[in-house]
Amino acid sequence: MRSKQEPAAPKLSRLELEVLDALSKLGPSSVREIQEHFPAKGRPAYTTVQTIVYRLEAKGAVRRTKKIGNAHIFEALISADAARRPIVDELLGLFGGRPQPLISHLIETGRLTLDDIEEARRALEEPGETDEKE
């Protein structure tokens, strides 16, 4: 269930999701801090991260909170999980809204383990954690 204060998530690219995820984990951060959060191997360039952060700002997913010297500090306005929901909904739509074909594929490819299934079972059993329609 989406938090009452959290705005609807815009559609984001893979790199935008990765940057948002980094910002969510780090808390309020500069572009440099976000860039340095990525593993050294395959780390996007500073200017790439800066462009992505500005795109996220334009989409309402992050905001500038303050400026320290020349560096702007950004914070996430939506969670990475909230940003992934529309993508998952779109993917399920490709399967006619049914999760079973997707789950079968994940099992067949070894991407869904018994531990994942047990974690999902526990989440289903937790009171108050059901996904209510808005």
SULURGI-V97156 format. One record per run of one state. SS is the DSSP state (2 for helix, 1 for strand, 0 for the rest). FROM is the first residue (numbers start at 1). LEN is the number of residues. If there is no record, write none. Layout:
{{SS & FROM & LEN} {SS & FROM & LEN}}
This chain:
{{0 & 1 & 13} {2 & 14 & 13} {0 & 27 & 2} {1 & 29 & 1} {0 & 30 & 1} {2 & 31 & 7} {0 & 38 & 8} {2 & 46 & 13} {0 & 59 & 3} {1 & 62 & 7} {0 & 69 & 2} {1 & 71 & 6} {0 & 77 & 3} {2 & 80 & 15} {0 & 95 & 5} {2 & 100 & 9} {0 & 109 & 5} {2 & 114 & 12} {0 & 126 & 9}}
